[in-house]
Amino acid sequence: MTLREICESLGVSRRALQGYEKAGLVAASGRNKYGHLLYDKDAETRIAQIKFYQQLGFTIKEITRIIDAPDAEVKTALEYQVQKLREEKTEMDELIEKANQMIAILSEKAVL
């Protein structure tokens, strides 16, 4: 796949993919006759994995540490990240509840 095709297929920007390359996370497998970068199936799988880790909130630096780590280390990192996300979700739920309470109070004042 070309750079454009891989970006469209996986929903990553060209700039993001270039950042992955700069961090040493992925590399093009070659170039076509027009000089366009090409990515093989392994690179596609790896880019999808990087994107997933980013969606979980891992930084590029953290991804660099875990992407090729032993399974036990990846599992520990994922468990920690999931716990962080749960805590953030709880905080967001509480914030949403407070905002809804304020909306209700403001709605009551508007009726008066």
C-alpha positions as CSV (number, residue, x, y, z in Angstrom):
1,M,0.0,0.0,0.0
2,T,1.1,3.5,-0.7
3,L,1.4,6.2,2.1
4,R,-1.9,7.7,1.0
5,E,-3.6,4.3,0.9
6,I,-2.4,3.2,4.3
7,C,-3.4,6.6,5.8
8,E,-6.9,6.4,4.3
9,S,-7.4,2.7,5.2
10,L,-6.4,3.1,8.9
11,G,-7.6,6.7,9.5
12,V,-4.2,8.1,10.4
13,S,-2.8,11.3,9.1
14,R,0.3,11.5,6.9
15,R,1.9,13.6,9.6
16,A,1.1,11.0,12.3
17,L,2.6,8.2,10.2
18,Q,5.7,10.3,9.6
19,G,5.9,10.8,13.4
20,Y,5.7,7.0,13.9
21,E,8.6,6.6,11.4
22,K,10.7,9.3,13.1
23,A,10.2,7.5,16.5
24,G,11.4,4.3,14.9
25,L,8.0,2.6,15.4
26,V,7.4,1.7,11.7
27,A,9.2,1.9,8.4
28,A,8.2,1.8,4.8
29,S,8.9,-1.5,3.1
30,G,10.0,0.1,-0.1
31,R,9.1,2.5,-2.9
32,N,7.1,2.0,-6.1
33,K,8.2,3.0,-9.6
34,Y,7.0,6.5,-9.0
35,G,9.0,6.9,-5.8
36,H,6.0,6.6,-3.4
37,L,6.6,4.9,-0.1
38,L,5.1,1.5,0.2
39,Y,3.9,-0.3,3.3
40,D,3.4,-4.1,3.6
41,K,0.9,-6.0,5.7
42,D,3.2,-6.2,8.7
43,A,3.6,-2.4,8.7
44,E,-0.2,-2.0,8.3
45,T,-0.8,-4.2,11.4
46,R,1.8,-2.3,13.4
47,I,0.4,1.1,12.5
48,A,-3.1,-0.1,13.5
49,Q,-1.6,-1.3,16.8
50,I,0.1,2.1,17.4
51,K,-3.2,3.9,16.7
52,F,-5.0,1.6,19.2
53,Y,-2.4,2.4,21.8
54,Q,-2.7,6.1,21.2
55,Q,-6.5,5.8,21.5
56,L,-5.9,4.3,24.9
57,G,-3.9,7.4,25.8
58,F,-0.4,6.1,25.5
59,T,2.2,8.6,24.3
60,I,4.6,7.8,21.5
61,K,7.4,7.4,24.0
62,E,5.4,4.9,26.0
63,I,4.4,3.1,22.8
64,T,8.0,2.9,21.8
65,R,8.7,1.1,25.1
66,I,5.9,-1.4,25.0
67,I,5.3,-2.2,21.3
68,D,8.0,-4.8,21.1
69,A,8.1,-5.7,24.8
70,P,7.3,-9.2,26.1
71,D,3.6,-10.0,26.5
72,A,3.8,-9.7,30.3
73,E,5.1,-6.2,30.1
74,V,2.5,-5.1,27.6
75,K,-0.2,-6.7,29.7
76,T,0.9,-4.7,32.8
77,A,1.0,-1.5,30.8
78,L,-2.5,-2.1,29.4
79,E,-3.9,-3.0,32.8
80,Y,-2.4,0.3,34.2
81,Q,-3.8,2.3,31.3
82,V,-7.2,0.8,31.7
83,Q,-7.2,1.6,35.4
84,K,-6.3,5.2,34.5
85,L,-9.1,5.4,32.0
86,R,-11.6,4.1,34.5
87,E,-10.5,6.8,37.0
88,E,-10.8,9.4,34.3
89,K,-14.2,8.1,33.3
90,T,-15.4,8.3,36.9
91,E,-14.1,11.9,37.2
92,M,-15.9,12.8,33.9
93,D,-19.1,11.2,35.0
94,E,-19.0,13.2,38.2
95,L,-18.3,16.4,36.3
96,I,-21.2,15.7,33.9
97,E,-23.5,15.2,36.9
98,K,-22.4,18.5,38.4
99,A,-23.0,20.2,35.1
100,N,-26.4,18.7,34.8
101,Q,-27.3,19.9,38.3
102,M,-26.2,23.4,37.4
103,I,-28.3,23.2,34.2
104,A,-31.3,22.2,36.2
105,I,-30.8,25.1,38.7
106,L,-30.4,27.5,35.8
107,S,-33.5,26.2,34.1
108,E,-35.5,26.6,37.3
109,K,-34.3,30.2,37.6
110,A,-35.3,30.9,34.0
111,V,-38.8,29.8,34.6
112,L,-39.2,32.1,37.7
